[in-house]
Amino acid sequence: MKPLVSIITPTYNHEKYISQCIESVINQSCKNWEMIIIDDCSTDETVKIVKKFLKDKQIKLIHHKTNWGIKRLKDSYNQALKLAKGEFIAILEGDDFWPKNKLKTQTKAFEDKNVVLSYGNWAMTNQSGKTIYVRDYKNFDKNLLENQPKPSILKLFLTLKFDIGSQTVMIRKNVLDRIGGFKNDKHYPFVDIPTYLHLALKEKFAYLPYLLGYYRRTENSSWFNFVSQSQTMGREEMKNCINNFVKTKAKGFSETLNWQEIERKQNQYLLKRKILHLPSVIFNKFLAR
């Protein structure tokens, strides 16, 4: 029997996309999964559409009676995590979708018992699901990508230019439970980076050079709204989150770093992001169409 994968799917007003999201799970070549959908009090037809899929007992729905919003994203994710029965946790937001062999490809990475998190390449799409570009990691050091030795992947996060597509992520559940579930930060409300930072202190990551997810760029997404209001497209907030974590939670590693040089490069990068803020917002709105 293949290990069970619990898929956590937060959704809000995704009536245009949620069917494709769910169908991309149903069509997986690996069939041993459960999908836990958390609807954050959608005001459109999202819940009505999801309920049509609930005849499949592998799919479960949590429906919030009030909107928790991005400030309580950690609570939403951990609400689903408490119900999860799988050995592994995968993330798929309600406007994203997967290639057919995603789960089959990725569960193999965990045959290495030291792997706590796996991720891979991802494609950004427009609202219609048409690929705009593919994000890969061929120009990064493979040892750093795989957090070898731990927690060396923190060096990549400190550049502010490194990202992991959440739709490609799979996590060993017992390790996620051990760190207290999904994390966030006072500077940064999303759970992706804070959670990955905590897991980087634990053990090895597995980077797979395959397309493992599709990220749909939409104008009304919580991420796009957040970065549009930031003068650095969210990078200043990421910097505060990452630097504070490394300095307080990874002290031994932090002491080996040249912080003056790191922060000099970070500030140069943030200045560029400020200059490009308005063109970036306009360009990303164009891409989303």
ABEGO torsion letter per residue (X at the ends): XBBBBBBBBBBBGAAAAAAAAAAAAAABABABBBBBBBBBGBABAAAAAAAAAAABAABBBBBBABBAEAAAAAAAAAAAAAABABABBBBBBAABBBBAAAAAAAAAAAABAABABBBBBBBBBBAAGBBABBBBAAABBAAAAAGOBOBAAAAAAAAGABBBBAAABBBBAAAAAAAGEBBBBAABABAAAAAAAAAAAABBBBBBBBBABBBBBBAABAAAAAAAABAAGGAAAAAAAAAAAAAAABAAAAAABBAAAAAAAAAAAAAAAAAAAAAAAAAAAAAAX
